[in-house]
Amino acid sequence: MIAQTLTGLFVLFLSGILFWIWEIQDPLRSVEYRSRFPREFGAAMISAVYSIILAYFFVALVKLTISPSLMDFMGWTGLLSLPLWVRLLIAYLLKDFSFYVTHWIKHANNTLWLTHNWHHSIDQLWWLAAQRESLTDVLLFKVGFLSFPLLGIPPEIMIFVGIHYIIHDNWIHLNVKWHSWMGVIEWFYVTPRFHSVHHTQTGSHTKNLGALFTIFDRIFGTYVDPEKVTPDQVQFASGDNAVVTLRKIVGV
């Protein structure tokens, strides 16, 4: 588990450095990286520690829930006979639907909001700021990953799925200008400007909730077109940005 965590940190910072070059060349806003980096780096290290804990938890959860009888049932449905790429796509969609529902509930329920408010204390989006996630926040979002073993996605593929999610998390929090070409991608895939709308203080916290795909926001009426939002007027953070407490880190 420790080796996997170290690999994840390597991917996080390697992709982050590459994205950082883009941010510096094409920023949406000026960011004081020197003053912000220690804080967000600390959040990344905290995240690394409890990602090890959650990795063991997820293995136990898979053993508890993905029983042989359940896999026999999945085989009976014929889903496990589908080509790997089809099962992988279905698993991604199920994972994102789980994320969408969980994300909506976190914003709608005052108790579960405590798991997520540290992430929304970000007052300036940039790639490393994505690491402000509480233990319970990540825990609840990870449940959706059960769709992958349920559909028989092999461990060697899951390595690349994990890498994809790490890079994607950096991608959607980028501090880059909102370009029109992003609108083409947003027909199906989340972009930095799509996710930026979710982080604004303009009543959009329950909008643009998807992690990877925009489809569920479009289906359930929570989609806000970034073209209708003026990026220069966007204000981030829901407050309480200065103080980081143990309760905020744990998310209770």
C-alpha positions, 0 to 999 in steps of 0.5 A: 500500500505504501508503494502505491501511495508513493507512486500516486504522489509521484504521479500527482506532482509530475502531472502537477508540474506539467500543469503548473507550466500551463497555469503560469503561461495562461493563468485565469488569475494571479496566484501567489504560489510561493505563499500558498504552496506550503499549505497545499503541500501539507494538505497533500501529505495529510492526504497521502497518510490517510490514503494508505489507511483508506487503501486497506479499508477499500480492500476489506470493503471489496472482500466484504461486498464482492462475494463469490455469489455476487460475482456468480450473479454478475456472470449470469447477467452476461455483463462479465462476458462483455469486452473489457473496454465496455465493462471499463466504460460501464464501471466509469459511468457507475463510479461517476454516478455514485460520485454525483449522488454522493456529491449532491447529498454532501451539499444538501445535508448539513451533517455530510457537508462537514465532510466536504467543506474543507475542500470548498474553503479553497479561495483560489483554484490551482492544481495543488489546491485539489488536495484539500479533502477530508478523510471522510470526504475521500472515504465516501467518494471511494465507495463508487470504486466498487463498480470496477471489481464488480465488473471484473476489471483486473488489478493491472488496469486499476493501476491506470484507472488510479493514475487517471483519477489523480491527473484528472483531479489536478486538471479540473482544479487548474487556474487557466483561462476559460477557452472556447475549445473547452466547450467541445470537451464539456459535451461529455467530459469535465473541464477546469472551467466546468468545475470552477463554476461548482466552486463559485459563491454564486449559488452554484455549489449544487451545480456541475457536480460530476467528477469525470462526465457532464452527462449526469448534470445534464440529465438531472438539471444541475448543469450550468454552462460556463459560457454563461458565467463571467470568469473575471467575476467568479469568487471562490471559497465558502469561508473559513479558509484560514483555520485548519483544524483536526475536525476539518481534516477528518471531516466531522 
